[in-house]
Amino acid sequence: IRRLLDLGLSEREAKVYMTLLTKKMFTASELQSSVDIPRTKIYEILQRMINRGLCVKRQIGKNKIYEAVDPETAFQVIIDNYQEDLNRKKEIVKELNETLMPVFEQNKDSVNPLDYIEVLNEDNLIHKKYLTYVKNTKHELFTFNKAPYASGTKQKAKEQRDVLFDFLKRGGISKGLYPKNEFAQYGWMFKKEMQHHKLGHQGRIVDEVPVKMIIFDDKAVMFALNGPESLGAKLTMITIEHSDIVKASKILFNHLWEKGISFDEIKDETS
């Protein structure tokens, strides 16, 4: 029955067909009783099956008798119908392409000034976008770290750590800025970033991080805005793929980097 459902039959059609195979002839009332289908529905189902080539109806005296079409023939009819429908849809697609492609071609060269901006306000989308950007980053990954954080689960944190590790193994340079108060407040962050530090990630502590932001090479930035409480959004991330914005963001990052305290200095003070 499951395989019949995979072929496109409804559950009731599959049960009726399986029942029809067990005996040469059935009346509608016999089928209705055997398959436990409401009497008002059995004739509708049988007519649909006749139209699909799964069974045939014969008149014997005053009685209407239903017989199964053999599986090989019935299933070939289904395949032929699918093929016919597919061919019809291919013709429709061909006609639509001829009609709509000229419309598309007229507008494809027009530039929307917002094409390089994307707004994300759902944690899973933010997480996946971040992973994609890191995987496509070749040289530099600069991070302004600031709450709230979108890793959320252990699985997401592992995925973010893995893509960072892969980036470092490819020879990439990863640097992060951390606000003094938050670094002291979130003990897990200190532990996590020290693990990243062992892999080659460089970090510095600064008095304040003005914005939560990540810079990917010279191509893109992601930065955070606290979402309106009325929308129930904890975090909204804006992605911008524009070289001028990236350049300005790097200037800010390097300015703060020069003022920061390195992880190595923190370890020395702790020891």
N, C-alpha and C positions, 0 to 999 in steps of 0.2 A: 504493500500500500504506500509506503514511503517513497518508493521509486516511481510509482504512478503519480504521486503528488509532484515529484521532481519533473515529471514529463508535462505537467500543466493541468492535470485533472484536479477537481475539487475532492475533498475527502469523501463526500457523499457519492460522487461519480465513481471514485475508486472502489468504494465498498459495493456499489451496485454492480459494477463490472466484474469484480471478483466473484460475486454471488451468481451472476449470469453464467459464468464459466463452469459452474458446478452442475448444471442441468441443461438439457436441450432447450426447454421453453419455460417461461414464467409469465404469469399474469401480473398486472401492476399491483394488485392487492397482495399477491404472494411476495413480491419484492419488497413492498412496503412493510410487510410483517417480518420478513427475514432480516432486513437491514435496519429496521426500527427508524424509519423516516416518516415524518408527518404525512398523512394522506394527501393533504393539500399541496405538498411539494413533490411527490413522487412523479407525477405526470410532467411537471416542469423539468425535472432532472432527466427523465427518459427522453424527452423531446430534444434537450440539449445534447445528449449522448448520441441520438440519431443523427443530428446535424453534424456532429464531429466524427461520425463514422465508427462509433464504438459498438453500436447495436442496431438491430433492425426490428421493425414492427410488422407483424402479419395479422391478417383477419381470418380467424377460423370460426365460422358460424357467426354467432353474436359476440364472441370473445376476441379481444385484442391480445395477441401473444408477442412477447419480446424475446429475442435471441441475441446472444453475444456474437459479434464479429470476431473471427479468429485473431489472436494477438498480433501475428506478423502483419496481416492486412491492416488491422486497426491502427497499429503504431506507425505504419508507413503512411497512412492517410494523415495522421497528426504531423509527421515530419514534412509531408508535402504541403500541408496547410501553412506550417511555419515558414517553409521556403518561399511559398507564394506571398505570404505576408511580408517577408524580408525583402523580396524583390520589389514589391509595391512600395515599401518604405525607402528603398534605395532610389527609386524613381522620384519619390517626393523630395528626398535630400538633394538629388541632382537639380531638380527644378528650383528648390529653395536657394541652393548655392548660386545658380545663375541669376536669381533675382536679388539676393541679399549681399553677395560679395561686392558688387559695385558700390553699394551704400557704405559698406565697411571701408573700402579702398578710399573713398572720398574723405573719410575722417581719420584714418589711421595716423596721418602725419601731423594732425593738430595736437598741440601740447597743452595738457592741463597742468597748471602750476602746482597742483596738489598731488600729482602722480607719484612724487617721490616721498610722500608722507603717508604713514599708516598709523592708525590708532588701535591699540589692543587693550581691552579691559577685562580679560578673563585669564586666570592664572595659567591654565593649560596652554592656551594660545601663546602667552608670553614666554612660557617655558620652551615650547617647541620652536618659536621664532629665535630665541636665544641660541638654542642648540644648532639651528641651521646657520645662523650667522657665524658662530665659532667654527663650525666645520668648514666654512668657506673662507675663513680668515687665514692669510698666509704669513704675515709678518708681525703685526703688533696688535695686542689686545689690552686696552687701557680701561680700568674700571673705577668709577666713583662709587664706593659702597655706602649705602644708606638705607635704613629701614623705610618701608616694609620690604621683606624678602619673599621672592616668588617660588623658591625651591619647594617649600611646603611639605613634601613627603620624603622619606628616606630614598625611595626609588628615583625621584626627581633629582635629589641632591647627588646621588651616585651618577646619574646620567650627565649632570653638569660637571662633576669632577672628572668623569671619563673623557668628555670632549676637550676639557682643558688640558688633561694629561696628554691626549693625542696631539693637541696643538703644540705643546711644549716639546714633545718628541719629534715633531716636524721641524724644530728649530725656531719656533715662534717666540716672541718676547711678550711676556705677560706681566703687567704692572697693576697694582691696586692701591687706592687711597682709602683710608679708614678713619672715621671721626673718633677722636679720643674717647668721648663719653660712651659711645655705642660699643666700642671695642672692649671697654672695661665692663659694660653691662651684659653683653652677650658672650658668655664663656664659651659656648659652642663655636662661635665665630673665630675666637682666638685659636682654638684647637684645630678647626678646619683649615684656617689660613696658614697655620704652621705646617700642616701636612702638605699643602700646596707649595709652601716655601721650599720644602725638601725636594720637590719635583722640579724646582727652578722658577716658580712664581716669585716675583719681587713685590714687597709691600712696604708702605710707609704710613705712619700715623700722623694725622694733622689735627689742628684744633677743631676745624669744622669742614664738612663736605657740603657745598652749597646745593648740590642736586644729585640724585641717583642717576648715574649715566654710564654707558659702556660705549667705547669707541672701537670700531672694527677696521683695522688698516686705515686707508684714506678714503674708505667707501661709505661708511654708514655710522650713525650713532643711534642708540636707544636711550631715552631718558624718561624718568617717571614723573607723573603728576598724581597727587592724591586725588582719587575719584570723589565726586560728590556723594555724601552719605545718603542723599535722597534716592540715588540710583543703586545703592547697596554695593558700590564698587570700592574695594579696598585699595586697588592699585590700577592706574592707567599708564601704559607705556606708549610712548610716541617713537616711531622709527622714522628717521630721515636719511635718505640716501642722496647727499649733496656735499660736494667737496668743500665748499666754503664753510658750511656748518661744521664739518669734521675738522677743518683747519682751525677754526675759532675754538672748538672744544679742546683740541690738543694744546693750544696755547694756554688755556686755563689749567689743564691737567699738569703740564710741565711747570707752570708757575707754582702750583701747590706742591708738586713733587719735590721741588728744590727746598721747600720749607719743612718737609716731613722728617719724621724720625724712622729709620729703617728697622725692619724686623730684627736684624742682627744686633742692633743696639739695644733693643728690648730684651733679647735673650741674654745679652751681657749683663744688663741691669738686674734681670731676674736671678741669674746665677750668682 
